[in-house]
Amino acid sequence: MIRTVITPDQNFLSFNIPDKYIGKKMEVIAFAVDEPAEDVIYTTKSRKSFSAIKLRTKDFKFNRDEANER
């Protein structure tokens, strides 16, 4: 991968590529460094708290027939 930051002084840009890239598909992207990236999605892991509901299940007996009743 090659990454170069330049400041052009005209509306035409030319550059050389390494021999190892000849014959391969390439993608060339140009954007201003100070532009916000529109397609970048920022994610953060958030912890969800379920502390609002507290159930006491010490003596709970599960009844499968009762749970499946319709």
C-alpha atoms as one frame of an Amber mdcrd trajectory, in Angstrom:
protein
   0.000   0.000   0.000   1.173   3.489  -0.808  -0.200   6.526   0.949   0.968
  10.019   0.117  -0.354  13.374   1.246   0.237  16.198  -1.225  -0.843  19.789
  -1.796  -1.494  20.214  -5.522  -0.750  23.505  -7.254  -2.802  22.739 -10.367
  -5.829  20.634 -11.316  -3.783  17.826 -12.872  -1.890  15.142 -10.924   0.470
  12.461 -12.215   2.330   9.837 -10.220   4.442   6.751 -10.721   3.502   3.354
  -9.323   5.857   0.536  -8.264   6.530  -2.288 -10.730   4.859  -4.813  -8.401
   1.483  -3.063  -9.026   1.632  -3.361 -12.815  -1.141  -5.648 -14.073  -3.097
  -5.505 -10.809  -6.389  -3.776 -10.135  -5.870  -0.561  -8.215  -8.135   1.875
  -6.452  -7.193   5.534  -6.327  -9.023   7.758  -3.838  -8.660  11.524  -3.596
 -10.159  13.642  -0.832  -9.214  16.755   1.054  -7.665  15.955   4.437  -9.900
  18.460   6.215 -13.116  17.000   4.701 -15.164  14.833   7.036 -15.459  11.280
   5.788 -19.129  10.721   4.939 -19.016   6.942   4.752 -17.158   6.322   7.999
 -19.329   4.878  10.729 -18.148   5.485  14.257 -19.286   2.902  16.749 -18.795
   2.598  20.446 -19.518  -0.351  22.615 -22.116   0.535  25.152 -23.046  -1.486
  28.141 -26.700  -1.946  28.774 -27.770  -2.090  32.349 -30.666  -4.248  33.411
 -30.455  -3.224  37.025 -33.953  -1.669  37.003 -35.584  -5.100  37.201 -34.662
  -7.426  40.019 -36.339 -10.780  40.379 -35.969 -13.164  43.256 -35.718 -16.646
  41.716 -34.421 -18.649  44.678 -37.527 -20.826  45.130 -38.787 -20.582  41.533
 -39.965 -23.832  39.923 -40.216 -23.820  36.121 -43.394 -25.410  34.749 -42.916
 -26.244  31.057 -46.616 -27.015  30.465 -47.654 -23.678  31.955 -45.064 -21.821
  29.874 -46.315 -23.438  26.648 -50.022 -22.821  27.269 -51.762 -20.707  24.662
